[in-house]
Amino acid sequence: MLGSSSVKEGLSPPLSPLIMQKAVPRAHPSYRPDIDGLRALAVLSVVAFHAFPDVMPGGFIGVDIFFVISGFLISTILLENLKKGTFSFADFYARRIRRIFPALLVVLSASYAFGWFALLPDEFMQLGKHIAAGAGFVSNFVLWSESGYFDTAAELKPLLHLWSLGIEEQFYIVWPLLLWAVARLRLNALTIIVVLAAISFWLNVKGVRHDAIATFYSPLTRCWELLTGALVALGFIRKDAASGWLDHLQRWLGRIVFERPTRCSVDTTRESAALVGLLAIVAGFWVINRTRGFPGYWALLPSLGAALLISAGPNTWLNRRVLSARVLVWFGLISYPLYLWHWPLLSFLKIIEGETPSVEVRAGAVIIAIPLAWLTYRLVEKPVRFGARTRSATVVLILLMLALGFLGYNTYVRDGLEFRNKVFQQNKGQVKYQESFYENAICRQMYPDFRGFYCVATNAGQPTIQILGDSHANRLVMGLARFTDETILQIGHHGCPPFIDIASLEPGLKKDECAKFTNDAIEVAANSDSIQTVIMTFAGAKYIGAGKYFEVSDAGQHQSATTNDLLASAMRKTIDHLRAKGKAIIFIYDNPEISFDPNTCIDGGRPLRLTRREVRNPCGIKKADFLNSQQEYRSLVRSVLKDYPEIKIVDAADAMCDSDLCYAVKDGAVLYRDGNHLSYGGSLLVGREIAKAIKH
């Protein structure tokens, strides 16, 4: 990763200038064991974060270190070959294919094989989509459209980590073309790199405030890190820069501080740069965490830290004695396959367990990933990369990757290949919630200007019932539609409560999106003559007591609130507005959250009697725990609704719980799609109760 390597067979010295001039493209810069050590630091931090996030909360910045390393190594290759006139696009991309494809093919194939036997259709369908995205090196764009890197759902995506590989490969496609054009036009490479890096960093800082998910996954907001490595490479290659920009700084400081600069005074700058770089990285491991606005300014710590360590050169004490230690170099050599292997193992464990595995199990997964990485490096990566038949190997790798990508796509479009097992067929539709109930053509034709995520109309006639709310509200449409012939409308957006002028600060939503989407939906309900009943619900426990989770939009002015008063006030304002328009209102208390994967409750088409949960039989949670988790939310709603006795109330828990337990499986049906969203079965249970409230 990652995508480039400084490894040479044997640790042989670099080719002489005389040989280099004989039209032999340079495959990689002179080997530096300290860079392999830096790779080891990066990959081990990522593995530690994924396996033990509480131990190293900022370990995910190892990817940023990789970006800088890759930018440095790839740019060194390109700049040297362009300077000597030996650059070849075909040779460059062929070497990238032989470097990246072998280990990736092994891991993607193993993931598919495991998923075939272990995953339900929904899960296998998603895996197929991510395999296709990984094979096409567009995982970052696919994940961008789904959720954030730190979301709970992300832990159930075995190929989540391929987002970074996608960004690197996208950079490798564009960067050689750009540097080739710069060389042909005799432009100043330093100016081009600095300008592009500055623009990318500006987009990153700006974007993380408005759309954190897009900023995390976009190559435009991440390429400044790779370009930082390119700047370091340029400093080493340019003759007028001697061995790098640090040489200039050393000579300049030496003349200021010493009357006659000595070798010792000159080396002090490099030693200091290495020390500061390492401290910046280590500080980032614990100062940065998933709650920070990342990347943003925080990404400077690992990026500049890596740049300083590389710039310091291989002869500083830290680089020579610490980063070049044999054990770190060994981990650096297997860093790419280790990165590929570790996350699928951890993710599949969570899918199978239905909850976060124990520390011992996670440690075991990491231990298994290490020999798998070594075997992949020794038996697959090295033979293919350095074998004699490089041209035929390149062609075969391309064909295999295309075939695997097609296999993944075919699995996705065929709904996870439900024919694989009778168990899957028996449970078809229990957990899955039809995507046609996220949006459909009928709704989009009726409301073409609405841009929210959800737009569903159950019939072509004029809607008489409208559901207001977030993703939890959307899950009620399918179930309610089974118990009424009336046309139901639901327009809204995930993460957005159904109240006037409330803007959620949920990651991935732009500042004003919630207020706009929700206000538009409320106005449709208020101003439509056909709509008689308005149903309101939202994932209350998620928002209540969350501190600065909302903003209120008022004529362009935004005021943050740290109490629940803002939400209660907005709820009253919305109810008053709808009542003034003569609408009947039904409020739905939100369903329980089960905090585990409902797929673990399926076994041979029957509810699974779990033996490893606190509540062992049947599959569910204690009602007392559920009520405690929603206490603040329910208290706030009650304080508002007591002033509106005409509003009908339906409690989802009445249909899903008894006096002791709230069920994930009831009457043979799985009630949840994930840990908090209802499946079709759960929607039917609650929908029946809503239909009763509408009729009476």
C-alpha positions in Angstrom: 0.0 0.0 0.0 0.8 0.5 0.0 1.0 0.6 -3.5 4.7 1.1 -4.0 7.8 -0.6 -2.7 11.3 0.3 -2.0 12.3 -3.4 -1.7 15.1 -4.8 -3.9 16.3 -8.3 -4.1 19.2 -8.7 -1.9 19.8 -5.0 -0.8 22.0 -4.4 -3.9 23.3 -0.9 -4.5 21.5 1.3 -7.0 22.3 1.0 -10.7 25.1 3.2 -11.8 24.3 6.3 -13.9 26.0 4.7 -16.9 23.7 1.7 -16.8 20.7 3.9 -16.2 21.3 5.8 -19.3 21.0 2.6 -21.4 17.2 3.0 -21.6 16.5 0.9 -18.6 13.5 2.3 -16.7 14.2 2.5 -13.0 11.8 0.3 -11.1 12.3 1.7 -7.6 14.6 4.1 -5.8 17.7 2.9 -3.9 16.6 0.6 -1.1 16.2 2.3 2.3 15.5 -0.1 5.1 14.3 2.8 7.3 11.3 3.3 4.9 10.3 -0.4 5.3 10.6 0.3 9.1 8.3 3.3 8.6 5.9 1.1 6.7 5.9 -1.4 9.6 5.0 1.5 12.0 2.2 2.4 9.7 0.7 -1.0 9.2 1.0 -2.1 12.9 -0.7 1.0 14.0 -3.7 0.4 11.7 -3.9 -3.2 12.8 -3.8 -2.2 16.4 -6.6 0.4 15.9 -8.8 -2.1 14.1 -8.2 -4.9 16.7 -7.9 -2.8 19.9 -9.3 0.7 19.2 -9.2 1.7 22.9 -5.4 1.0 23.1 -4.5 3.1 20.1 -7.4 5.4 19.2 -5.4 7.2 16.5 -3.9 4.1 14.9 -5.9 4.7 11.7 -3.4 7.5 10.8 -1.1 4.8 9.6 -2.9 5.0 6.3 -1.8 8.7 6.0 1.8 7.6 6.6 1.4 5.1 3.8 0.1 7.9 1.5 3.3 9.9 2.1 5.5 6.9 1.6 3.8 6.0 -1.6 3.9 9.5 -2.9 7.6 9.6 -2.2 8.5 6.3 -3.8 6.3 6.6 -6.9 7.4 10.2 -7.5 11.1 9.2 -7.2 10.6 6.6 -9.8 8.8 8.9 -12.2 11.0 11.9 -11.7 14.2 10.0 -12.2 13.0 8.2 -15.3 11.6 11.3 -16.8 14.9 13.1 -16.1 16.9 10.4 -17.8 14.5 9.9 -20.7 13.8 6.3 -19.8 10.1 6.6 -18.7 7.6 4.3 -20.2 3.9 4.3 -19.4 3.5 0.7 -20.3 6.4 -0.4 -18.0 5.2 1.8 -15.1 1.7 0.5 -15.1 2.8 -3.1 -15.7 5.0 -2.9 -12.6 2.1 -1.4 -10.6 -0.1 -4.3 -11.7 2.5 -6.9 -10.7 3.0 -5.1 -7.3 -0.7 -4.6 -6.4 -2.7 -7.4 -8.0 -1.2 -10.7 -6.7 -1.9 -10.3 -3.0 -5.2 -8.4 -3.6 -6.4 -11.3 -5.8 -5.6 -13.8 -3.1 -7.5 -11.8 -0.4 -10.5 -11.0 -2.5 -10.8 -14.7 -3.6 -10.5 -15.9 0.0 -13.1 -13.4 1.2 -15.5 -14.5 -1.5 -15.0 -18.2 -0.7 -15.6 -17.6 3.0 -18.6 -15.5 2.3 -20.1 -18.2 0.1 -20.4 -20.5 3.1 -20.8 -18.1 6.0 -22.9 -15.1 4.8 -26.6 -14.5 4.4 -27.8 -13.1 1.0 -27.8 -9.5 2.2 -24.3 -9.8 3.5 -23.0 -11.8 0.5 -24.6 -9.3 -1.9 -22.8 -6.4 -0.2 -19.6 -8.4 -0.2 -20.0 -9.0 -3.9 -20.4 -5.2 -4.5 -17.3 -4.5 -2.5 -15.3 -7.2 -4.3 -16.3 -5.6 -7.6 -15.3 -2.1 -6.2 -12.0 -3.4 -4.9 -11.2 -5.1 -8.2 -11.9 -1.8 -10.0 -10.1 0.3 -7.4 -13.1 2.4 -6.7 -13.9 1.2 -3.1 -13.6 4.7 -1.7 -16.4 5.9 -3.9 -18.7 3.0 -3.1 -18.1 3.4 0.6 -18.5 7.1 0.3 -22.1 6.4 -0.9 -22.8 4.1 2.0 -21.6 5.3 5.3 -18.7 6.6 7.3 -15.4 4.8 8.1 -16.1 5.0 11.8 -19.8 4.0 11.7 -20.8 0.8 13.5 -22.0 -0.7 10.2 -18.5 -0.3 8.8 -17.3 -3.1 11.0 -19.5 -5.5 9.1 -17.8 -4.7 5.8 -14.8 -7.1 5.3 -13.3 -5.0 2.5 -13.7 -1.6 4.1 -10.0 -1.1 4.2 -9.7 -1.1 0.4 -10.8 2.5 0.3 -7.2 3.6 0.7 -6.0 1.3 -2.0 -8.5 2.9 -4.3 -7.2 6.4 -3.6 -3.6 5.3 -4.2 -4.4 3.6 -7.5 -6.4 6.7 -8.7 -3.4 8.8 -7.9 -1.1 6.4 -9.8 -3.4 6.8 -12.9 -3.3 10.6 -13.0 0.1 11.4 -11.5 2.4 9.9 -14.2 0.4 11.6 -16.9 0.7 14.9 -15.2 4.4 14.6 -14.5 5.0 13.5 -18.1 3.2 16.7 -19.3 5.2 18.8 -16.9 8.4 17.4 -18.3 7.3 17.8 -21.9 6.3 21.4 -21.4 9.4 22.1 -19.3 7.2 23.4 -16.4 8.5 23.8 -12.9 7.6 20.6 -11.1 8.1 22.2 -7.7 5.5 24.9 -8.5 3.0 22.4 -9.9 3.3 20.1 -6.8 3.0 22.9 -4.3 0.0 24.4 -6.0 -1.8 21.1 -6.3 -1.0 20.1 -2.7 -2.2 23.5 -1.4 -5.5 23.2 -3.3 -6.1 19.7 -2.1 -5.3 20.6 1.5 -7.6 23.6 1.3 -10.4 21.4 0.0 -9.7 19.0 2.8 -9.9 21.6 5.6 -13.0 23.1 4.1 -14.7 19.8 3.3 -14.2 18.2 6.7 -16.5 20.8 8.3 -19.4 20.3 5.8 -19.2 16.7 4.6 -16.8 14.6 6.7 -17.5 11.4 4.9 -16.9 12.8 1.4 -13.7 14.5 2.6 -12.4 11.2 4.1 -12.9 9.2 1.0 -12.4 11.7 -1.8 -9.0 11.5 -3.7 -9.2 15.3 -4.2 -9.1 15.9 -0.5 -6.5 13.2 0.2 -4.0 13.6 -2.6 -2.1 16.4 -0.8 -0.7 13.6 1.5 0.7 11.8 -1.6 1.9 15.1 -3.0 3.7 15.7 0.3 5.8 12.6 -0.4 6.3 13.9 -4.0 7.8 17.1 -2.6 10.3 15.1 -0.6 11.2 13.1 -3.6 11.7 16.2 -5.7 14.1 17.5 -3.0 16.2 14.4 -3.3 16.3 14.2 -7.1 17.0 17.8 -8.1 20.7 18.5 -8.5 20.3 22.0 -7.3 18.7 20.6 -4.1 21.6 18.3 -3.5 20.3 15.5 -1.3 17.1 17.3 -0.3 15.6 20.4 1.1 17.1 19.6 4.5 20.6 20.2 3.1 19.7 23.8 2.3 18.3 24.3 5.7 21.3 22.7 7.3 23.8 25.0 5.5 21.7 28.0 6.2 21.3 27.3 9.9 25.0 26.3 10.1 26.1 29.7 8.8 23.8 31.5 11.3 24.7 29.6 14.4 28.4 28.6 13.8 31.3 30.7 12.7 32.6 27.7 10.7 29.9 25.1 10.3 31.2 21.6 11.1 29.9 18.2 10.0 28.3 17.8 13.4 26.4 21.0 13.2 25.1 20.0 9.7 23.9 16.6 10.9 22.1 18.1 13.8 19.3 19.4 11.5 18.7 15.9 10.1 18.7 14.2 13.5 16.3 16.9 14.8 14.0 16.4 11.8 13.9 12.7 12.3 13.1 13.1 16.0 10.4 15.7 15.4 8.9 13.5 12.7 8.7 10.4 14.9 7.3 12.4 17.8 4.6 13.9 15.6 3.5 10.4 14.4 3.5 8.9 17.9 1.6 11.9 19.3 -1.0 11.4 16.5 -1.6 7.8 17.6 -3.1 9.0 20.9 -4.1 12.7 20.3 -6.2 11.9 17.2 -9.3 9.8 17.5 -12.5 9.0 15.6 -14.3 12.0 17.2 -11.9 14.5 15.6 -12.7 16.2 12.4 -10.4 14.0 10.3 -8.5 14.4 8.0 -8.6 18.2 8.3 -5.7 19.9 10.1 -5.2 16.8 12.2 -3.8 14.9 9.2 -0.8 17.2 9.2 0.7 15.3 12.2 1.2 11.9 10.5 1.8 13.4 7.0 4.5 15.9 8.0 5.9 13.4 10.5 6.4 10.9 7.8 7.8 13.5 5.4 10.4 14.6 8.0 11.5 11.0 8.7 12.0 10.3 5.0 13.7 13.7 4.4 16.1 13.1 7.2 17.7 10.3 5.2 18.8 6.8 6.1 21.8 7.8 8.2 20.2 9.5 11.1 20.4 7.6 14.4 16.6 7.0 14.6 16.3 5.8 11.0 19.5 3.7 11.2 19.0 2.2 14.6 15.2 2.2 15.2 13.4 2.1 11.9 16.0 -0.1 10.3 15.8 -2.7 13.0 15.5 -6.1 11.5 12.0 -6.9 13.0 10.5 -3.6 11.7 12.0 -4.2 8.3 10.5 -7.6 8.2 7.1 -6.3 9.0 7.6 -3.6 6.4 8.3 -6.2 3.8 4.9 -7.9 4.5 3.1 -4.7 5.3 0.9 -4.8 2.1 -0.4 -8.3 2.5 -0.8 -7.8 6.3 -2.9 -4.7 5.6 -5.0 -6.7 3.2 -5.5 -9.8 5.5 -6.1 -8.3 8.9 -9.4 -6.5 8.4 -11.3 -9.3 6.7 -10.4 -11.6 9.5 -11.6 -9.2 12.2 -14.7 -8.2 10.2 -15.8 -11.8 9.5 -15.4 -12.6 13.2 -17.8 -9.8 14.1 -20.3 -11.0 11.5 -20.2 -14.5 12.8 -20.2 -13.6 16.5 -22.9 -11.0 16.1 -21.1 -8.7 18.4 -17.6 -7.5 19.0 -15.4 -10.5 19.6 -13.4 -10.8 22.9 -9.9 -9.4 23.2 -8.5 -12.9 23.0 -10.3 -13.7 19.8 -9.3 -10.4 18.2 -5.7 -11.0 19.2 -5.9 -14.5 17.7 -7.1 -13.0 14.4 -4.1 -10.6 14.3 -1.7 -13.5 15.0 -3.2 -15.5 12.2 -3.0 -12.5 9.8 0.8 -12.3 10.2 1.8 -15.8 8.8 -0.9 -15.4 6.2 0.8 -12.1 5.1 4.2 -13.7 5.1 3.0 -16.7 3.0 1.3 -14.3 0.6 4.5 -12.3 0.3 6.8 -15.3 -0.2 4.6 -17.6 -2.3 2.6 -15.1 -4.3 3.8 -11.6 -4.3 7.6 -12.1 -4.8 7.4 -14.9 -7.4 4.9 -12.9 -9.6 6.6 -9.6 -9.1 10.2 -10.6 -9.7 9.6 -13.6 -12.0 11.1 -14.0 -15.4 7.9 -13.9 -17.5 6.8 -10.4 -16.5 4.7 -9.7 -19.7 2.6 -12.8 -19.5 2.2 -12.4 -15.8 0.9 -8.9 -16.3 -1.7 -10.1 -18.8 -2.9 -13.0 -16.6 -3.2 -10.7 -13.6 -5.4 -8.3 -15.5 -7.6 -11.1 -16.8 -8.0 -12.6 -13.3 -8.9 -9.2 -11.8 -11.5 -8.6 -14.4 -13.0 -12.1 -13.8 -13.1 -11.6 -10.1 -14.6 -8.1 -10.5 -17.3 -9.6 -12.7 -17.9 -12.4 -10.2 -18.4 -9.9 -7.4 -20.8 -7.7 -9.5 -22.8 -10.8 -10.6 -23.2 -11.8 -7.0 -24.4 -8.3 -6.2 -27.0 -8.0 -9.0 -28.3 -11.5 -8.2 -29.1 -10.6 -4.6 -26.3 -12.6 -2.9 -27.0 -15.9 -4.8 -29.8 -17.1 -2.5 -29.8 -20.5 -4.1 -26.5 -21.4 -2.2 -28.4 -23.0 0.7 -31.9 -23.9 1.7 -31.4 -22.1 4.9 -30.9 -18.8 3.1 -34.0 -19.4 1.0 -36.1 -20.2 4.0 -35.0 -16.9 5.6 -35.4 -14.8 2.4 -37.0 -11.5 3.2 -36.8 -11.8 7.0 -33.8 -9.5 7.6 -33.8 -7.8 4.2 -35.7 -4.5 3.8 -36.6 -3.9 0.2 -34.7 -1.0 -1.2 -37.8 0.0 -3.3 -39.1 1.4 0.0 -36.2 3.9 0.2 -37.5 5.6 -2.9 -39.6 4.9 -6.0 -40.5 6.4 -9.3 -44.0 7.3 -8.2 -42.8 9.6 -5.4 -40.0 11.1 -7.5 -42.5 12.0 -10.2 -44.9 13.6 -7.6 -42.1 15.5 -5.9 -39.3 16.0 -8.5 -37.7 18.8 -6.5 -37.3 16.9 -3.3 -33.6 15.9 -2.9 -33.8 13.9 0.4 -32.7 10.3 0.5 -36.2 8.9 1.1 -39.1 9.4 -1.3 -41.7 6.7 -1.2 -45.3 6.6 -2.3 -47.2 3.3 -1.9 -49.7 4.0 -4.7 -50.2 6.4 -7.6 -53.1 8.1 -6.0 -53.0 11.3 -3.9 -51.4 10.5 -0.5 -53.7 10.6 2.5 -51.1 9.5 5.1 -47.6 11.0 5.4 -44.8 9.7 7.6 -42.3 12.2 8.8 -38.9 11.3 10.2 -35.5 9.7 9.6 -34.4 6.1 8.6 -36.5 4.6 11.5 -39.6 6.3 10.1 -38.8 5.0 6.6 -38.9 1.4 8.0 -42.5 1.8 8.9 -43.8 2.3 5.3 -43.6 -1.3 4.2 -45.4 -2.7 7.3 -48.1 -0.1 7.4 -48.8 -0.6 3.7 -49.9 -4.2 4.3 -52.8 -3.0 6.6 -54.3 -0.1 4.7 -55.3 0.7 1.1 -54.6 4.4 1.6 -51.7 5.9 -0.2 -48.8 6.4 2.2 -46.1 9.0 1.5 -42.7 9.2 3.2 -40.2 11.9 2.3 -37.2 12.7 4.4 -33.5 12.0 5.0 -31.5 9.7 7.3 -30.2 11.3 10.5 -32.9 14.1 10.4 -35.6 14.3 13.1 -39.1 15.4 11.8 -39.1 18.9 13.3 -39.0 22.4 11.8 -35.6 24.1 11.4 -33.7 21.3 13.1 -30.4 20.5 11.4 -28.6 17.4 12.4 -24.8 17.5 12.8 -24.5 13.9 11.9 -21.3 13.1 10.0 -21.9 13.1 6.3 -24.6 15.7 6.3 -24.0 19.2 5.1 -24.8 22.0 7.5 -28.2 23.0 6.2 -29.4 19.7 4.6 -31.5 18.4 7.5 -33.3 21.7 8.0 -34.0 22.0 4.3 -35.1 18.4 3.7 -37.3 18.2 6.8 -38.9 21.7 6.4 -39.8 20.7 2.8 -41.3 17.5 4.0 -43.3 19.2 6.7 -44.7 21.8 4.2 -45.9 19.0 1.9 -47.8 17.5 4.9 -49.2 20.9 6.0 -50.2 22.2 2.6 -51.5 19.0 0.9 -55.3 18.9 1.0 -55.3 15.1 0.5 -53.1 14.3 3.5 -55.2 13.9 6.6 -52.9 11.9 8.9 -49.3 12.7 9.8 -47.2 10.1 11.5 -44.1 11.3 13.3 -41.2 9.2 14.6 -37.4 9.3 14.8 -34.5 7.5 16.4 -34.9 9.4 19.6 -32.4 7.8 21.9 -29.7 8.5 19.3 -30.2 12.2 19.4 -31.5 13.0 22.9 -28.7 13.9 25.4 -26.1 13.9 22.7 -25.0 17.4 23.4 -24.3 19.6 20.4 -26.0 17.3 18.0 -28.4 19.8 16.5 -28.5 23.3 15.1 -31.5 25.4 14.6 -31.8 27.4 11.4 -33.5 30.8 11.6 -33.2 33.2 8.7 -29.7 32.0 8.0 -28.6 32.2 11.7 -27.4 29.1 13.4 -27.5 28.6 17.1 -26.0 25.5 18.8 -27.6 23.9 21.8 -26.3 21.6 24.4 -29.6 20.8 26.1 -32.8 19.1 24.9 -34.7 22.4 25.1 -34.0 23.0 21.4 -35.5 19.7 20.3 -38.6 20.1 22.5 -39.2 23.6 21.2 -38.9 22.4 17.6 -41.3 19.5 18.3 -43.9 21.9 19.7 -43.5 24.3 16.8 -44.0 21.4 14.3 -47.1 20.1 16.0 -48.6 23.5 16.3 -48.0 24.1 12.6 -49.6 20.8 11.5 -52.6 21.2 13.9 -53.3 24.7 12.5 -53.6 23.0 9.1 -56.1 20.5 10.5 -53.9 17.4 10.4 -54.5 14.4 12.7 -51.1 13.5 14.3 -49.9 10.1 15.4 -46.6 9.9 17.3 -44.6 6.6 17.3 -42.3 5.9 20.2 -39.1 4.5 18.7 -38.4 0.7 18.6 -35.8 -0.9 20.9 -32.2 -1.1 19.8 -30.9 -4.7 20.1 -27.1 -3.9 20.0 -26.2 -7.1 18.1 -26.5 -8.5 14.6 -30.0 -10.1 14.0 -28.5 -12.5 11.5 -27.1 -14.5 14.4 -30.7 -15.3 15.3 -31.3 -17.3 12.1 -30.5 -21.0 12.1 -32.1 -23.4 9.6 -35.1 -21.1 9.1 -35.9 -21.1 12.8 -35.0 -18.6 15.6 -31.6 -19.4 17.0 -31.3 -20.2 20.7 -28.2 -18.3 21.5 -26.0 -19.6 24.4 -23.4 -16.9 24.5 -25.6 -13.8 25.2 -26.8 -12.5 28.5 -30.3 -13.2 27.4 -29.9 -16.7 26.1 -33.4 -17.9 25.2 -35.0 -16.4 23.2 -32.9 -14.0 21.1 -33.5 -10.6 22.5 -32.6 -8.0 25.2 -34.0 -7.2 28.6 -36.9 -4.7 28.5 -35.6 -2.9 31.5 -32.3 -2.3 29.7 -34.1 -0.9 26.7 -36.3 1.4 28.7 -33.3 2.7 30.6 -31.5 3.5 27.3 -34.6 5.5 26.1 -35.5 7.1 29.4 -34.3 10.6 28.6 -35.8 10.5 25.1 -39.2 9.2 26.3 -39.3 11.7 29.1 -38.7 14.6 26.7 -41.4 13.4 24.3 -43.9 12.9 27.2 -43.3 16.4 28.4 -44.3 17.8 25.0 -47.2 15.4 24.2 -49.0 15.9 27.6 -50.0 19.3 26.2 -51.6 17.7 23.1 -54.0 15.1 24.4 -55.6 14.7 21.0 -52.4 13.2 19.5 -52.6 9.5 19.3 -49.5 7.6 20.6 -48.2 4.2 19.4 -45.4 2.5 21.2 -43.3 0.2 19.0 -42.2 -1.7 22.1 -45.7 -2.8 22.8 -45.6 -4.9 19.6 -42.0 -6.1 20.1 -41.7 -6.7 23.9 -43.4 -8.5 26.7 -43.1 -7.6 30.4 -39.5 -9.0 30.5 -37.9 -9.1 27.1 -37.8 -7.3 23.8 -37.4 -9.7 20.9 -35.2 -9.8 17.9 -37.1 -12.8 16.7 -40.9 -13.3 17.2 -43.2 -16.0 15.8 -40.4 -17.2 13.5 -39.8 -13.8 12.0 -36.6 -11.8 12.4 -37.6 -8.3 13.4 -34.5 -6.3 12.6 -32.4 -5.5 9.6 -29.4 -4.5 11.8 -28.9 -3.5 15.4 -31.6 -0.7 15.3 -33.5 -0.7 12.0 -36.6 -2.8 11.6 -36.8 -5.6 9.0 -39.9 -6.4 7.0 -41.1 -8.6 9.9 -40.6 -5.9 12.5 -42.2 -3.3 10.2 -45.3 -5.6 9.9 -45.6 -5.8 13.7 -45.5 -2.1 14.3 -47.4 -1.3 11.1 -50.4 -3.3 12.4 -50.5 -1.2 15.5 -50.3 2.1 13.5 -53.2 0.9 11.3 -55.3 0.3 14.4 -54.6 3.9 15.6 -55.5 5.4 12.3 -58.9 3.6 12.2 -59.9 4.4 15.8 
